[in-house]
Amino acid sequence: MQQTKKIRVLMSKPGIDGHWRGGIVVSRALRDAGMELIFGGFQNISQIVESAVHEDVDIIGLSIHSGAHLAYTKQLIDKLDEKGLKDDFMVLVGGVIPAKDFPKLKEMGVANVYGPGTMTQDIVDFIHENLK
């Protein structure tokens, strides 16, 4: 019997914004879909990258509600690039993010962006359809 490797996801909140609900709802949905979830909580960008490497995750999920989504995402992508890891992780970003910023985030290297009202099954489906 062949056993497939479970998809591993690190869910973190860069900075110190205190809105947890979205990240927790998505984390539970991914867990319920059979993925392994590592909930990083509040971490700075360097800690997120260290955790992603240490935990050998496939996906880095950022939950951002502070309005600093462009800055935090750029910092993450730059840090991954600096360490030669840019292509090692699928990066997903969610939170209260204006739709006009979705293309900017994707241009930075984010695989997909999710705002309020996103169906969690859409996130699960995207991961299964697009994870290399």
C-alpha positions as a Markdown table, in Angstrom:
| # | Residue | x | y | z |
|---|---|---|---|---|
| 1 | Met | 0.0 | 0.0 | 0.0 |
| 2 | Gln | 1.4 | 3.4 | -1.0 |
| 3 | Gln | 1.2 | 6.1 | 1.5 |
| 4 | Thr | 1.1 | 9.7 | 0.2 |
| 5 | Lys | 2.8 | 12.5 | 2.1 |
| 6 | Lys | 0.3 | 14.8 | 3.9 |
| 7 | Ile | 0.3 | 18.4 | 2.8 |
| 8 | Arg | 1.9 | 20.5 | 5.6 |
| 9 | Val | 0.8 | 24.1 | 6.1 |
| 10 | Leu | 2.2 | 26.8 | 8.4 |
| 11 | Met | -0.4 | 29.4 | 9.2 |
| 12 | Ser | 1.0 | 32.6 | 10.8 |
| 13 | Lys | 0.0 | 36.1 | 11.6 |
| 14 | Pro | 2.9 | 38.5 | 10.8 |
| 15 | Gly | 3.1 | 41.4 | 13.2 |
| 16 | Ile | 0.7 | 41.8 | 16.1 |
| 17 | Asp | -2.8 | 42.4 | 14.7 |
| 18 | Gly | -5.2 | 40.6 | 17.0 |
| 19 | His | -7.8 | 39.3 | 14.6 |
| 20 | Trp | -7.7 | 35.5 | 14.8 |
| 21 | Arg | -11.0 | 34.2 | 13.5 |
| 22 | Gly | -10.2 | 33.9 | 9.8 |
| 23 | Gly | -6.9 | 32.2 | 10.3 |
| 24 | Ile | -8.4 | 29.7 | 12.7 |
| 25 | Val | -11.4 | 29.0 | 10.5 |
| 26 | Val | -9.1 | 28.3 | 7.5 |
| 27 | Ser | -6.7 | 26.3 | 9.6 |
| 28 | Arg | -9.5 | 24.0 | 10.8 |
| 29 | Ala | -10.8 | 23.6 | 7.3 |
| 30 | Leu | -7.4 | 22.6 | 6.0 |
| 31 | Arg | -6.9 | 20.2 | 8.9 |
| 32 | Asp | -10.4 | 18.7 | 8.3 |
| 33 | Ala | -9.4 | 18.2 | 4.7 |
| 34 | Gly | -6.5 | 16.0 | 5.8 |
| 35 | Met | -3.7 | 18.5 | 5.9 |
| 36 | Glu | -1.2 | 18.9 | 8.7 |
| 37 | Leu | -1.5 | 22.3 | 10.3 |
| 38 | Ile | 1.2 | 24.1 | 12.2 |
| 39 | Phe | -0.3 | 27.2 | 13.7 |
| 40 | Gly | 2.5 | 29.7 | 14.1 |
| 41 | Gly | 0.5 | 32.5 | 15.7 |
| 42 | Phe | 2.1 | 35.9 | 15.9 |
| 43 | Gln | 5.5 | 35.7 | 14.2 |
| 44 | Asn | 7.8 | 38.2 | 12.5 |
| 45 | Ile | 8.8 | 37.4 | 8.9 |
| 46 | Ser | 12.2 | 35.8 | 9.9 |
| 47 | Gln | 10.4 | 33.6 | 12.4 |
| 48 | Ile | 7.9 | 32.6 | 9.7 |
| 49 | Val | 10.6 | 31.6 | 7.3 |
| 50 | Glu | 12.5 | 29.7 | 10.0 |
| 51 | Ser | 9.3 | 27.9 | 11.1 |
| 52 | Ala | 8.5 | 26.9 | 7.5 |
| 53 | Val | 11.9 | 25.4 | 6.9 |
| 54 | His | 12.1 | 23.7 | 10.4 |
| 55 | Glu | 8.6 | 22.2 | 10.0 |
| 56 | Asp | 9.2 | 21.2 | 6.4 |
| 57 | Val | 5.9 | 22.7 | 5.2 |
| 58 | Asp | 4.6 | 22.9 | 1.7 |
| 59 | Ile | 2.5 | 26.0 | 2.2 |
| 60 | Ile | 3.0 | 29.3 | 4.1 |
| 61 | Gly | -0.4 | 30.9 | 4.9 |
| 62 | Leu | -0.4 | 34.5 | 6.1 |
| 63 | Ser | -3.5 | 35.8 | 7.9 |
| 64 | Ile | -3.3 | 39.6 | 7.7 |
| 65 | His | -5.9 | 42.1 | 9.0 |
| 66 | Ser | -3.7 | 45.1 | 9.8 |
| 67 | Gly | -3.7 | 46.7 | 6.4 |
| 68 | Ala | 0.1 | 45.9 | 6.0 |
| 69 | His | -0.5 | 43.0 | 3.6 |
| 70 | Leu | 1.7 | 44.4 | 0.8 |
| 71 | Ala | 4.6 | 45.2 | 3.2 |
| 72 | Tyr | 4.5 | 41.9 | 5.0 |
| 73 | Thr | 4.1 | 39.9 | 1.9 |
| 74 | Lys | 7.0 | 41.7 | 0.2 |
| 75 | Gln | 9.2 | 41.1 | 3.2 |
| 76 | Leu | 8.3 | 37.4 | 3.2 |
| 77 | Ile | 9.0 | 36.9 | -0.5 |
| 78 | Asp | 12.2 | 38.9 | -0.3 |
| 79 | Lys | 13.4 | 36.8 | 2.7 |
| 80 | Leu | 12.5 | 33.6 | 0.9 |
| 81 | Asp | 14.4 | 34.8 | -2.2 |
| 82 | Glu | 17.4 | 35.9 | -0.1 |
| 83 | Lys | 17.6 | 32.4 | 1.3 |
| 84 | Gly | 17.1 | 30.7 | -2.1 |
| 85 | Leu | 13.7 | 29.3 | -1.0 |
| 86 | Lys | 11.3 | 31.3 | -3.1 |
| 87 | Asp | 10.2 | 28.3 | -5.1 |
| 88 | Asp | 10.1 | 25.9 | -2.1 |
| 89 | Phe | 6.7 | 27.0 | -0.7 |
| 90 | Met | 3.3 | 27.9 | -2.0 |
| 91 | Val | 2.4 | 31.2 | -0.3 |
| 92 | Leu | -1.3 | 32.0 | 0.4 |
| 93 | Val | -2.5 | 35.3 | 1.9 |
| 94 | Gly | -5.8 | 36.0 | 3.4 |
| 95 | Gly | -7.5 | 38.7 | 5.4 |
| 96 | Val | -9.3 | 42.0 | 4.9 |
| 97 | Ile | -7.5 | 42.8 | 1.8 |
| 98 | Pro | -8.8 | 45.2 | -0.9 |
| 99 | Ala | -9.5 | 43.4 | -4.2 |
| 100 | Lys | -7.4 | 46.0 | -6.0 |
| 101 | Asp | -4.3 | 44.6 | -4.1 |
| 102 | Phe | -4.9 | 41.0 | -5.2 |
| 103 | Pro | -2.9 | 41.4 | -8.5 |
| 104 | Lys | -0.1 | 43.2 | -6.7 |
| 105 | Leu | 0.3 | 40.3 | -4.2 |
| 106 | Lys | 0.2 | 37.7 | -7.0 |
| 107 | Glu | 2.9 | 39.7 | -8.9 |
| 108 | Met | 5.1 | 39.4 | -5.8 |
| 109 | Gly | 4.7 | 35.6 | -6.0 |
| 110 | Val | 1.7 | 34.8 | -3.9 |
| 111 | Ala | -0.2 | 31.8 | -5.3 |
| 112 | Asn | -3.6 | 33.1 | -4.3 |
| 113 | Val | -5.3 | 35.7 | -2.1 |
| 114 | Tyr | -8.5 | 35.2 | 0.0 |
| 115 | Gly | -10.8 | 37.9 | 1.4 |
| 116 | Pro | -13.8 | 37.8 | 3.7 |
| 117 | Gly | -16.5 | 35.5 | 2.7 |
| 118 | Thr | -14.2 | 33.0 | 0.9 |
| 119 | Met | -15.5 | 29.5 | 1.1 |
| 120 | Thr | -13.0 | 27.3 | 2.8 |
| 121 | Gln | -13.6 | 24.5 | 0.3 |
| 122 | Asp | -12.3 | 26.9 | -2.4 |
| 123 | Ile | -9.0 | 27.2 | -0.6 |
| 124 | Val | -8.8 | 23.4 | -0.2 |
| 125 | Asp | -9.6 | 22.9 | -3.8 |
| 126 | Phe | -7.0 | 25.5 | -4.9 |
| 127 | Ile | -4.3 | 23.8 | -2.9 |
| 128 | His | -5.1 | 20.3 | -4.3 |
| 129 | Glu | -5.2 | 21.6 | -7.9 |
| 130 | Asn | -2.1 | 23.8 | -7.7 |
| 131 | Leu | 0.4 | 22.4 | -5.2 |
| 132 | Lys | 3.4 | 21.0 | -7.1 |
